[in-house]
Amino acid sequence: MILDTNRFISEKITGRPESFFQTDLSQNREALQKAIAGKKALVIGGAGTIGSSFIKALVPYQPHSLVVADINENGLTELTRDLRSTEGLQLPLQYLTYPINFNSSVFKKILKAHGPFDIVANFAAHKHVRSEKDIFSIEAMVENNTLNAKYLLDLLKQNPPEHFFCVSTDKAANPVNIMGATKKIMEDVIMAYSAEMKISTARFANVAFSNGSLPAGFIERIMKLQPLSAPSDVKRYFVSPAESGQLCLLACILGQTGEVFFPKLGEENMTTFSAIAVDFLASLGYEADQCESEDEARKKASELTHKSKKYPVYFFQSDTSGEKSFEEFYTENEQVDFNRFHALGVITNTHRKSIASIEKLFNSIRQAFERPDTTKIALVSLLKDYLPNFGHIETGKSLDQKM
């Protein structure tokens, strides 16, 4: 059996036979071609699902060169194999990948040797809510999502690109977890520099079968004959990997400085992870066998054979820290333009803080991390002082405590 995840996503998750952004891409083809053809592009975090999808959306417009940086060496290898194996996708002659952190001395050398770049897109981020489990994981997430974003912009100020894009998340709108709060601060960081260069960002839905996502985990579990586990009460918006790259490309190239893009999805576009699990098993010829506990699911999975027609699953009510019961792309205080694009909304009135105020916040954050007695609660309090609408949900439970 051929596992066609793109077809499954189209038929069972998004319900869209063609890209949600096809009309916007078609109507703006000439503008995209003019802005990208012959230009030098740098993609940071390009080995991830969204970063690699952005590259696939970018390359057909014939950039002169493409440099990709990512700390995931194996991910870069798969990226190159994927790009080289895709029918009709012609990479520029100068295509270079580097397994490095962009917050490093080596990166600065690469920037000097291959730059200046016309297009810079940053996808390097901690994206999981589970990464707020303790003060150590929180420090790593805050550094990657916020401090490093400012470090990158300070480097680029020397030779500003024509287009700078840094990916955000729907969880930045009225955040309830630290990941969402760090991405909202990241938005503030890039907006503070939006007078220095053209900067845009995008908040968007879950990317179906993205690296590290629950649906992608279903494939891993099945390959290892392990049970599937998913919350039954969490409804989310979804876009396909290809749509995620197209959204970011449209925002990067067509956005005006300081704007935030998001997909115009409605409640009818939402689904649960448990429903995806049931449909995915059905597409493989299995019937979901719902278990009452993780132990029961694990035991039944250990008894699976090639003749099995039922597959064990464990569905549960979400009870972990930072889980929002609903999704939103903008707040009531943000002004949205729904008319400029067919499938995209644009937040146009983002509040732009000064770089000095960002530096003041970062000094407070660094001082907190330098103190050996700083706790998660103290860090949440510090972030709440900066983000009044940060309504952190704490249950004392982490996703690392579940299958």
N, C-alpha and C positions, 0 to 999 in steps of 0.2 A: 504493500500500500504506500502511495506517495503522500507524504505529509505536506499539504499545501496550506500553510498558515495564512497567506495573503487572501486566499479564497475564503477560508473560514472566517477571517476578520470581516471581510466584505459582506458575507452572507449572514453571519450569526452575531456579530458584535456591533458594527457600525450600520449595517443594513444599507450600505451605499455601493452601487455597482461601479461608480467612478469616484474620483477624488472629490471631496467636499469643496476643494478650492479650485476645481477645474475652470470654472468661469472666470475667476480672478486671474488665474494664470494665463488664460487665453486672451483676456482683454488687456493684459499688461505685458504681453510677450515682447513687444518692441522695446519697451522701457527697460525690461530686465536684460534683454540682449545688449542694449546700448551701455548699460551700467556695468556689465560683467565681462563682455568680450574683450580679450586682450589685457585684462587686469590681473594683478597679483593678489592671491588670496591666502590667508592664514586661518586655519581652523584649529582651535584648542579644544581638547576633549573630543576629538573627531572619531575616536574608536567606539564611542557609545552609540546607542540606537538613534538618538536624535541627531547627534553630530554627524554620524555616517549617512543618515537620511538627508541631512542638509547638503552634504557633499554630492550625493546622487542628484539632488535637485539643482545644484549649482553647476556641475560639470557640463551639462548639455549646452550651456550658454557660452562655452569656450573661453574660460579664463586662460591667461597666458601661463600661469604657474599656480601650483597648489602645494602648500606646506601644511602638514598635519602633525600636531604634537599631542601626546597622550601618555599618561604614566602606565597604561596597560599595554605592555609589549605584545602579548598574545592577541589582544584586541586589534592592534594595528596590523598584525599579520593577517587576521581574518578580514579586516577592512580591505586590504589590498587584494586578497584572493577574491573577495566578493565583487569589488569594482572591476577587476580584470576578467571576471567570469560573467559579467552582465552583458547581455546582447545589446549592441547599439550604443554602449557607453564608452566614449573615447576620452581617456585621461589626457591632460596636457603633457607635453614632453618633459617638462620639469615638474615631477611629482615626487615629493620627499616626505617620509614619515620619520618622526623622532620620538622614541620612548622616554620622554623627559617630563619633569614638572615645570610648568611655566613660571613658577616662583623659584628660579634657579639661575646661577651664573651662566650655565650652558645655554639656556633659553635666550639670554641677552645677547650672546654671541651669534646665535642663529638669527635673531631679529636684525642684527647689524649686517650680517653676511647676505641674507636673502631679502631684506626689506629695502626701502619702506614698502608696506603693503597697502593696497587700495581697499581691500575688504578684510576685516578681522571679525571672526565670530567665535565667541567663547561659550563652550558647553560643559566645561569642567565644573562639577558640582557634586555635593552630597545631596542625593535626592530622596533618601528614605526617611520616613518618620521614625523608624527603628533606631536611627543613628543618634537619638537623644537619650540613650539608656543611662549614661552617667556623665560625670563632669569631663572625663577624658575624651569620650566620643563626641561630646558637645564642643569641646575646644577645637578638635580637628574639623568639625563641620563649620563652625564659625570662621575659622581661619580660611578654609577653602572657599566658602560661599561669599564672604564679605571682605576680609583683609586682603586676600589675594586679588580680588576684583579691583581694589584700589591700586594695588601694586602694579597690575597690568596697565591700568589707565595712566598712571604716572610715567610708565615706560613709553606708551604710545603718544603721549603729549609732545614728545620730541619730534615725531613725524606722524601727525594725525592721519588715520585712514579716511577715505571718502565715506566709508560705511563701517560703523562698529555696532555689533549686536552681542548681547549677553542674555542667555536664556533665563526666564523666570518660571513661575508656576502659579496655577490657580490658587494654591494654598497661601500665596502672599496676600490675598484679599481677605481681610479680617482673620489673620492667622490664629490657629488654636494649638499649633505645635512649634517647636523651636526651629525645625527645618523651614516652615513657612515664614517665621519671623526673620530668619537669616536671609531669605530670598527677598523679603520686603525691604530689609536694610540694603541688600545688594541693589535693588531698584533705586533707593535713595542715593547710593554711591554713584551709580552711573548717571543719574539725573543731575547730580552736582557737577559732573564733568560735561554735561550736554552743551554747554556754551563753548567748550574747547574743541569739540568735534561732533559730527552727526552720530547720535546714539539712539538706538531703539531696542525694545525688548518685547517679549511675548509671554503671556500666561496661557496655559492651555491644559487640556484634559489629559487623562491617563493615555499612554501610548500602548496599544494592545501588543502583547508579546514583546515588550521592550526588555532589554537586558536587566535581569534582577527582579522583574515584575512577577506577580503571582501567576499570571497565565503562562509566562515563559517557564516558570517553575513546574507547571503541570507537565511539560514535555520532559523535564529532568526526572520528575517523580515516576512517570510512566516508564522511562528508559531503565530505571532502577527498580521497577516493580514495587514502588512505595505508594501509599495512599495519597489521594488529593485532599487538601484541607483549605477551606475558604470561609470568610464571613458571609452570612446569608442576609444581613441587614444593611450592608454598605452599598449604596447605589452611586455609580460614577459615570461621568462622561468619558467617551473613548474616541481617539482618532487612530488611524493606522500609522505605522512607521513612516510610510511615504508621505502621508498628510502632515506629519509632524515636521518633516524637513521642508516641505513646501510652505507651511505656515511661517517657519523661521526665515526662509528665503524672502518671502513677500515682505515680512516685517523689516528685515535687514536692509533690503534694497529700496523699497518703496516708502518706508516709514520716514516721517520727519523727525528731527531731533527732539528727544524727550517723550516720544509716544510709546504707548503700551498696546500691543495687539492681542486679540483673543478670538477664538472661533465662535460664531453665532449659533451655538447649539442650544436646543430646547430640552425640556424635561423628557420628551418622547425619545431622546437620544441616549437616555441613561439605562444602565443595566447593572446587575449584581455579579460579583465574582462567582458566586455559587451557580448562577444560571449559566455562566460561561463554562464552568467545569462540567456541568451536565451535558451541554451541547457539544463540548469538545470530545468527551468520551463517546457520545453518540456518533460523532463523525468518524471515530476509529472503530465503531462496531460494538461498543460496550454500553451496558446499562449501568447507571450510577447506583451503587448499593450504599444507602445512607446508614452510617453507623452512629451509635450513641456516645462514643468517646474516642479519644485518640488511641487508647490501648486496643479497643475493638478493631479500629481501622488498621492499625499496624499488624494485628494478628491475622486478619483476613487477607491483607496484602502478602504476608509471608506464605500463604497457601495458594496464591495465584498460579495457574498453569496456562499453557498455550491454548487450552480448551475453554478457559474461563470466559463467560459471557457477561458477568457482572464485575464491576470494579469498585473497590471500597472508597468511600468519601466521608469526610467529617466536616459538617457545616456547623457554624457557631455564631452566636451574637457577639459583636465586637465589644471588647471591654479594655482595650489598651490605651495608653496615654497618647494624646494628640490626634485622635481620630475624629474627624468632623463628620457629622451625620448627613451633610449636604455639601454641594460644591457651588462656588460662585466665582465669577471672573472679574467683577468690579464691585466697588462699594457705593453707597448712596451719595458719597461726597465727591465722586469722580464723574467728570463730564465725558459722555461717550458719543462718538460719531458712528451711527449705524448705517449711514448712507453712502460712504465713500467706496466701500467694497461690497461685493455680493455676499460673501460668507465670513467676513471679518468685521469685528467691531474694533474701534480704536479709542483708547482713553487719551484725551488731548490736553487735559489740564493738570498734569502731574505737578505736585508741589516740588519745587527744586530747592533743596537745602544748600547751604554753602559748604564748600570743601572744609572750611574751618570747623563747622559744626560736626561734620563726619569725623574729622580727626579727633575732636574732643570725645566723641562716643567711643572711638577705637582705643583711645588712651585709657578710658574707664574699663573697657573690656580686657585689655592687656593687663592692667593692674589687677583685675579680678582673677585672671588666670595665673598670675604670678604668686598670689596668696595660696598657701598650701591648704587653708581651711575653707576655701570657696566651695560652695555646694551647688547642686543643680537648682535648688530653690532660690538661692541668692542670685544666680545668673538669670533665672526667669524674672525675678523682681527688677533687675537692672534693665532687661529688655523691655519690660512693661513700662518703665519710666520713660523710655524713648518712644515706644509704640503704644499709645493709650488704648488702641483697639485690639491689642494682643490678649485674647481670652484663652490662656493656656488651659488645656484639659489634662489633668493629672489623675491617673487611676492607680499608679504604683505598679502597673503591669506593662511589660514590653513585648513586642512581637517576637523577640528572641526566646520567649518562654512558650511559644507555640510551634507546632509542626511547620 
